[in-house]
Amino acid sequence: MEKNLNLGKAAKLVFFLIKFITLGSLAVIIYWNYTHTPGRQKMILDEAKTLSFHGRIKSIYFDKTNHSAETLVLSDGYRYWLYPDWSTLVTVGDSLSKDLGTFQVEVYKKNMTVDTLDYKKLIKTIR
């Protein structure tokens, strides 16, 4: 006894509609997420606005729990995660200063020069 399973036109239509609705819904969700969530550049600038710190760099280490991000420990204990583009611009003993709402970190070097780490310039290099 061999049963021949032959789907009728109605069943084929139902399966097609289920596929179409599933793929269509997925496409709408992906489009909505892509167009209505902030990009990486905007997230970096939003975070930069909220940062405020002042202090001398006491030590530098790579934080394994934070994707091995280069981390600066300031004299007051504040930890600042440094972007890789800026890693060559700071050393132990330099002083950092960033005010709330600004996009620049001032780096006061031992030789009395001042460098600026600018978030607006940084995001141009990030995709």
C-alpha positions in Angstrom: 0.0 0.0 0.0 1.6 3.1 -1.2 0.0 6.4 -0.6 0.5 9.1 -3.1 0.7 12.4 -1.3 -0.5 15.0 -3.8 -1.0 18.5 -2.5 -3.9 20.4 -3.9 -3.7 24.0 -5.2 -5.1 25.4 -2.0 -2.4 23.8 0.1 0.3 25.0 -2.2 -1.1 28.5 -2.0 -1.1 28.3 1.8 2.5 27.2 1.9 3.5 30.0 -0.5 1.7 32.6 1.6 3.4 31.4 4.8 6.8 31.7 3.1 6.0 35.1 1.7 4.7 36.5 5.0 7.7 35.1 6.9 10.3 36.5 4.5 8.4 39.8 4.1 8.2 40.3 7.9 12.0 39.5 8.2 12.7 42.1 5.4 10.6 44.7 7.2 12.4 44.1 10.5 15.8 44.3 9.0 14.9 47.5 7.1 13.4 49.1 10.3 16.5 48.2 12.4 18.9 49.5 9.7 17.1 52.9 9.3 15.9 53.6 12.8 18.9 52.8 15.0 21.8 55.1 15.5 25.0 54.3 13.7 28.3 53.6 15.3 29.5 57.1 14.7 26.5 58.7 16.4 26.9 56.3 19.4 30.5 57.3 19.8 29.7 61.0 19.8 26.8 60.5 22.2 29.0 58.7 24.6 31.8 61.3 24.2 29.4 64.1 25.2 28.7 62.4 28.6 32.4 61.9 29.5 34.2 64.3 31.9 37.5 63.6 33.5 40.8 65.3 34.5 43.9 63.7 35.7 47.4 62.4 35.1 47.9 59.0 33.5 49.1 56.7 36.2 49.2 53.4 34.2 48.3 51.9 30.8 47.1 48.3 30.4 45.0 46.2 28.0 41.7 45.2 29.5 41.1 41.6 28.5 37.5 41.8 29.7 36.8 44.7 27.3 38.1 43.1 24.1 41.7 44.0 25.0 41.0 47.7 24.8 43.9 49.9 25.8 42.9 51.4 29.1 44.4 54.4 30.8 44.2 54.7 34.6 44.2 58.3 35.8 45.5 59.5 39.1 42.0 59.7 40.6 41.3 56.1 39.6 39.2 56.9 36.6 39.6 54.4 33.8 39.5 55.7 30.2 39.3 53.3 27.2 41.4 54.6 24.5 40.6 54.2 20.8 43.4 52.4 18.8 43.9 55.4 16.6 45.0 57.4 19.7 47.3 54.9 21.4 50.5 56.4 20.1 49.6 59.9 21.3 49.6 59.2 25.1 52.1 58.0 27.6 52.3 57.4 31.3 52.8 60.8 33.0 50.7 62.8 30.5 47.7 64.6 31.8 44.2 64.3 30.2 41.4 66.8 30.4 37.9 66.5 29.0 34.9 68.6 29.9 31.3 67.4 29.8 29.6 68.1 26.5 32.8 68.6 24.5 34.3 66.3 21.8 38.0 67.0 22.5 40.4 65.4 25.0 43.3 67.6 25.8 46.6 65.8 26.4 49.2 67.8 28.3 52.6 66.2 27.6 55.6 66.3 29.9 57.5 68.5 27.5 54.8 71.3 27.9 53.1 70.6 24.5 49.4 70.0 24.2 47.8 67.5 21.8 44.1 67.2 21.2 42.2 63.9 20.7 39.1 64.9 18.7 36.1 62.6 18.6 34.8 64.3 15.5 38.0 63.6 13.6 38.0 60.0 15.0 34.5 59.1 13.7 35.6 60.0 10.1 37.9 57.0 10.2 35.3 54.6 11.6 32.7 52.9 9.3 
